[in-house]
């Protein structure tokens, strides 16, 4: 599914309203099969060739809930599972369809994972320092659920990064240690701007 200015991260949630006939068909096929489909960012205007207008990396998601309306449209929640790269777009489906491969994240060096997570947590704490204590506690509990830098960068990116171009860039970076300074810089600028 091609979506303008929309990036879903693994472990994130994306509410969707499915109304276009082609995507209604896609959802029907997904629900009859594995309940998975991939989303990627639409870049510029849509063209007949998805390869010309889509980001190279997106996220495969699991349909967690779907409610079909009387008019055939649906409201659903897509849960991000894994980054994927679009290798080849097919033209034989009524909706965008592609061959994909997983994009695996890695953090190097492994012995600095805890320090990286403390740095990220600190950046979030600084960014939310002006929030009421109850809000701060809830946000930090969410961040503290992460047991790896990979998961923590995805949680923070999904919840706190609102710039569509940076979100896509973060999704495309497989080296987690390269994501961390981008996220920390964004959070610092956001705090200074508030």
C-alpha positions in Angstrom: 0.0 0.0 0.0 1.4 3.4 -1.0 0.7 6.2 1.4 1.8 9.8 1.2 4.0 11.1 4.1 3.3 7.9 6.0 6.0 5.7 7.6 5.2 2.8 9.9 8.0 1.4 12.1 8.2 -2.1 13.4 6.3 -2.4 16.7 4.3 0.7 15.8 0.6 1.0 15.0 -1.0 2.6 12.0 -4.8 3.2 11.9 -6.1 3.1 8.3 -9.3 3.8 6.6 -9.6 1.6 3.5 -11.9 3.1 0.9 -10.3 2.8 -2.6 -11.6 -0.2 -4.5 -8.0 -1.5 -5.2 -7.1 -1.4 -1.5 -10.4 -2.9 -0.5 -9.5 -5.8 -2.7 -6.0 -5.9 -1.2 -7.4 -6.0 2.3 -9.8 -8.8 1.3 -6.9 -10.8 -0.1 -4.8 -10.2 3.0 -7.7 -11.2 5.4 -8.2 -14.4 3.4 -4.5 -15.2 3.7 -1.9 -14.3 6.3 -3.4 -11.0 7.4 -0.2 -9.2 6.4 0.5 -6.5 3.9 3.3 -3.9 3.4 3.1 -0.2 3.4 5.6 2.3 2.0 5.8 6.0 1.6 4.4 7.5 -1.7 7.0 10.0 -3.0 5.5 12.7 -5.1 2.4 11.9 -7.1 1.3 8.3 -7.8 2.3 6.9 -11.2 1.3 3.7 -13.0 4.7 2.3 -12.0 5.0 2.0 -8.2 8.8 1.8 -8.5 8.8 5.4 -9.8 6.9 6.9 -6.9 7.6 4.7 -3.8 10.3 4.6 -1.1 12.6 1.6 -1.4 12.0 0.5 2.1 8.7 0.1 4.0 7.2 -2.1 6.7 5.2 -5.3 6.6 2.4 -5.2 9.0 -0.2 -7.5 10.6 -3.8 -6.5 10.6 -4.6 -6.4 14.3 -8.2 -5.3 14.0 -10.5 -4.6 11.1 -14.1 -3.5 10.9 -15.9 -3.5 7.6 -18.5 -0.8 7.2 -21.9 -1.2 5.5 -20.5 0.6 2.4 -17.6 -1.8 2.0 -15.0 0.5 3.4 -13.0 -0.6 6.5 -11.3 0.8 9.5 -8.3 -1.2 10.6 -5.2 -1.1 12.8 -2.0 -2.3 11.2 0.8 -3.4 13.5 4.3 -3.0 12.1 6.3 -6.2 12.1 9.5 -5.8 10.0 11.3 -3.5 7.6 11.2 -4.7 4.0 12.9 -3.7 0.8 10.8 -3.7 -2.4 12.8 -5.6 -5.0 10.4 -5.9 -7.9 6.9 -4.4 -8.5 4.4 -6.6 -10.2 1.8 -5.4 -12.7 -0.5 -8.3 -12.6 -2.5 -7.3 -9.5 -5.3 -4.7 -9.2 -3.3 -3.1 -6.3 0.4 -2.4 -5.8 2.2 -5.7 -5.3 5.9 -6.4 -5.0 8.5 -9.0 -4.2 10.1 -8.0 -0.9 13.0 -9.0 1.3 13.5 -8.4 5.0 15.8 -5.6 6.1 17.5 -6.6 9.3 18.6 -4.0 11.8 22.0 -4.4 13.6 23.7 -2.5 16.4 27.5 -2.3 16.6 29.4 -2.6 18.8 27.2 -4.8 20.8 29.0 -4.1 24.1 27.7 -0.5 23.9 24.1 -1.3 23.6 23.2 -0.3 27.2 25.0 3.0 26.9 23.1 3.7 23.6 19.8 3.0 25.3 20.6 5.3 28.2 21.5 8.0 25.7 18.2 7.6 23.9 16.2 7.5 27.2 18.0 10.7 28.3 17.1 12.4 25.0 13.5 11.5 25.5 13.5 12.6 29.2 14.9 16.0 28.1 12.4 16.4 25.4 9.4 15.7 27.7 10.8 17.6 30.8 8.0 20.2 30.6 5.2 17.6 30.6 3.2 16.8 33.7 4.6 14.0 35.8 1.9 11.5 35.0 2.5 12.0 31.2 6.3 11.8 31.7 5.9 8.5 33.6 3.7 7.0 31.0 6.1 7.9 28.1 9.1 6.6 30.0 7.3 3.3 30.7 6.7 3.0 27.0 10.4 3.7 26.2 11.6 1.4 29.0 9.7 -1.6 27.4 12.5 -1.7 24.8 15.1 -4.4 25.5 17.5 -3.4 22.7 18.6 -0.3 20.9 16.9 -1.5 17.7 13.5 -1.7 19.4 14.0 1.6 21.3 14.9 3.5 18.2 11.8 2.2 16.5 9.5 3.0 19.5 10.9 6.6 19.7 10.8 7.1 16.0 7.2 6.0 15.8 6.0 8.1 18.7 8.2 11.2 18.6 9.6 11.9 15.2 7.0 13.8 13.1 9.1 15.0 10.1 8.1 12.7 7.2 11.5 12.8 5.5 13.4 12.0 8.7 11.0 9.2 9.5 11.6 7.6 6.1 15.4 8.1 6.5 15.3 6.4 9.9 13.3 3.5 8.5 15.9 3.0 5.7 19.0 2.9 8.0 19.7 -0.6 9.0 22.7 0.4 11.2 21.0 1.3 14.5 24.0 3.2 15.8 23.5 5.6 12.9 19.9 6.3 13.8 20.7 7.3 17.4 22.3 10.7 16.7 19.6 11.6 14.2 16.9 10.9 16.8 18.7 12.7 19.6 19.3 15.7 17.3 15.7 15.8 16.3 14.5 15.6 19.9 16.8 18.4 21.0 15.7 20.7 18.2 12.0 19.9 19.0 12.6 20.7 22.7 14.4 24.0 21.8 11.5 24.9 19.4 8.8 24.4 22.0 
